[in-house]
Amino acid sequence: MSSYSGLFTAFITLQLFGLFGCLIIFITALAVKSVPRQTIWFSFVLSWFLSTISYVLLFISGHATNPEPPYALCLTQASLIYASPVMTSATTLALVLQVYFNVKNQFSNVEIRGQRMTMRVLLGVPYLMYLAMFLGCLGAGLLIPGTVQKDPNRFYCNLVTRIPSRISSITVATLMVPTTGLAVATFWLLKGNWSSLKESITRVLAFSVIGLMAMALGVVFASISGREPELNMILATVPALVVIVFGTQKDLIDAWMFWRQKKHSSTGVDDAECTSNSRTRLVLTSVQTAP
């Protein structure tokens, strides 16, 4: 197996892990009452699910090794890929803002004015931006068909013209500014409560780091004209990290290990690993209780 083939296999494997992982997490939280989540959380996971689909589109259509895939398919994938960083950056901003609101409300017991309307707006804006970027790239490819290609160093299709990538990178960079500020503000609020909120703070840190890393990669990869296969591997690790961080929350694991719940229910054992405690739930429906 050549080095390129090995990297391609690893790239697709990571993207598929992210795809199915996000899907399982999303469906579990949607279907299981013991795994409550806020709507913004669902939006964040959904955005990464859509992002991974864009990168494996050639693979699932059977054209992964085709140097000249069908034009319509190649243009669709390229348009989705340029649009995805904009969407995931916007949902990351929304998630970090929701976490900030949750923490602020928890410590002040007063809801910030305009919070609900702001979060409602942030539910739709990422997908409107996604659609606008997708349609813009689609239009560019239709007007100038020669701009659509499958670069030998990439595992997917792209556009030769630099305009879509520059728009995407500028948008992502702009969204990084408030996201970083909100992440810092959240840690400032939490800094005096490390002992009682250690688990929650760790997860907030992980969410913020992954989100900012994804945004930074979006800027870098959208700004450079060529991508070596090794750089694409870095890109593929982000959705996998999202699945690992979001999929290892205790209430999700308990929901998947349903046989343990039945066992403890039948024996009447109150296992500390299967019950809730008082840590703050920062990104769920209720911020008063946690698994």
N, C-alpha and C positions, 0 to 999 in steps of 0.2 A: 504493500500500500504506500503510495506517494505521500509526501508531507502535506500536499494540498488536499488529498482525499481524506487524510486523517483529520485535518483541521475542519474540513467541510462536515464530516460525520459528527465531530464534537460540537460544531456550531448548530447543526440541525437538532442534535440531541438536547442541547441546552435550551433552544427555543421551544422544542416540543415539551420539555419538562416544564417550562414556564407556561406554555399554553394550557396543558392539561392540569397543571397544578393550580393555576388561577381559576380554571373552570370548576374544579372540585371544591376549592375554597369558597367560591361564589355560590355554588349550588347548596353546599352544606350550610352556610350562614343564612341563605334564603329559606331553606326548608326546615331547619332545626330551631325550635323555639329557645333552646338553651344556649344558642349562639347569637345573641342580638348584636346588631351592628347598625351604625348610623348610615344614612343614605350616601354620604360622601365616601365612606369606606367602600361601599359597593361600586361606586363610580371609579374609584382609584383602581380596584382590582380589575374591573371591566376594561379600563383603558389599557392595562398591560396585556390582557387577553387579546384585545384587538391588535395591539402592537406586535405580538408574537405571530399572529396569523399573517400579517403582512410579510414577515421575513421567511415564512415557510410556504408561501403561496406557490412558488415554482415546485417545491418538493411534493406537496400534496396533490398537485395537478399532474405529476409525472414528468416534469420538464427540468428537474434539478440539474441534470448533466447535459442538457441541451445548450450548446453555445449560442444558438439563435432561437430562443423560445418564441411562441406566437406573439405577434406585435401587441395585440389587445391585452393579453395576459401580462406581458412585460411592462407595458405602460401602466396598467392597473397596479401592479406591485410597486413600481417606482413611485407612483403618486401616493400610495398608502404609506410607503416608508418615509417619504419626506414629510408627510402629515403627522405621523405617529409621535415624533419627539415633541411637537407642539401640544398635542393632546395630553401626553403623559406628564409633561411639565406643568400644564394647567391643572390637571387633577392632583398632582403633587402639591402645588400651591394651595389648592382647596383643602386637601387633607391636613397639611401643616396648619392652616388657618383654623380648621375645625378643632384640632388638638389644642391650639392656643386658646380658643374660646372655651373649650371644656375645662382646661386648667384654670383659666381666669375665673370662670363661673364657680368652679369648685371651691376656690379660696375666698371669693368675695360674696358668694351666695346671691349675686345679682346678675341677671342676664344683661350682656352688653347690648346697648340700643342698636337696632338694625341688624342684629346677628342673624335672625332667621331669614330675612329677605336677602341678605348677602349670600348665605349658603344656598338658598334656592337659585340665585343667579349663577353661582359657581357650579351648580349641577349641570346646567345647560351650556354655559360658555365654552368649556373645553371641547365639546362635540361640535359646536358651531365653528370653532376655530379649525378643528380637524376636517370638517366638511369643506370649509372655505379653502384650506390649503390643498386638500385632495383635488377639488374641482379646478383650482388654479394650475396645478401640475398636469392634470389631465388635459386641460385646454392647451397648455404649452406643448405637450406631446402630440396632440392632434394637429395643431397648427404647423409644427415642424417635426414630422415623423423621424427625421434623421437624428434627433437628439436622444432617442430612446435606445439603450444598449444594455448588454450584459457584459460588464467589465470582467476580464479574465481573473483579476485579483479579488473580485467580489463574489459572494455566494448568491447574489440577487441582482435584479435589474436596477438601473439608475438612469438619470438624465444627464446628458453631456453639458447642457447649459448650466451656468452657475447661479442663475437668479433664484430658482426655488430653494437651493441649499442656503443661500445667503439670507433669504427671508426667514427660513426655518431657524437658522442659527441666531439671528437677531431677536426673533420672538422668544426663543428659549432663554437667551442671555438676559433679556428684559424680565422674564418671569423669575429668573434666579434671584434677582435683587430682593423683592419682597419675601420670597421663600426663605432666604438666608436670614433676613431680619426677623421674621416670625419665629424661626427655629431658635435663634439666639434669645429672643424675648421669652420663649417658652421655658428654656433652660434657666433663665434668670428667675422666673417664677418658682421653678422647682428646686433651685439650688439649696434651699434650706430644709428640704424634706427628703433628703437622700435615704435615710435609714428606713423611713416608713413607706417610701415609694420606689424602692430600688428597682423592682421588676418593671414597673411602668416607665421609669426614667430610661432604663436600658432600651426598652422598645421604642420609645420616642427618639432616642439617639439613633437607633438602627433605622427607623423610618426616615429620619431627616438625612442621615448619611447616604442611604440608598437613593433617596429622591434627588439630593443635590448632585450625587455622582451621575445619576441618569441625565440630569440637566446638563452637567458639564460635558459629558460624552456627546450629548446631542449637539452642543455647540461645536465641539472639536470635529466630530465626524461630518457634520453638515458644512463645515468650513473648508475642509481639505479636499483637493480634487481627486486624490486616489487613496485607496485603503488597502493596506497589506492584509492578508488573511489573518495574521496574528492580532491585528487591531480589531478585526471583526469579532474575534473570540472575546475580547474585553466587553464589547457591546452585548454579546449573548449572555454574559454572566449576570447582567442586571435583572432581567425577569426571573432568572433562577433564584437570585437573592431575595427578590420580592416574595416568591413562594416560600422560601425557607423561613423568612422572618414572620410573614403573616400566617403561614401554615403551621407554625409551632406554638401558637397560643393554646393554652391549656384547655379552654372550652371546646375548641375545634378538635383537639386530639381526643378528648373525652367523648365527643359525638361520634368519632370514627370507631372508637373502642367501645361500641355499644354493649358488648357482652359483659364488660366489667360493670356497667351500670346495672344490668339485670342481676348480676351476681350480688352486688352490694345491696340492691333493693330487696332481694329475697332473703338475705341474711341479716339485714337491718344494721349492717356495719357502717359507721360514719367515718369513712376514710378521708383524712385531710387532703389527700391528693384528688379526691372526687367532689369536694365541696368547695363553696366559695369562701373568700376571705374579704378583708376590708380594704384591700388595695384599690386605689382609684382606677377605674376603667376609663382610659383616656380617649378611646376612639370607638366606643360602643354607644348603644342607644341610651343607656343610663350611665352616669358618671359616679354613681354612689356605691355601686357594688362591682365586684370582679370575680372571675373564676379562681 
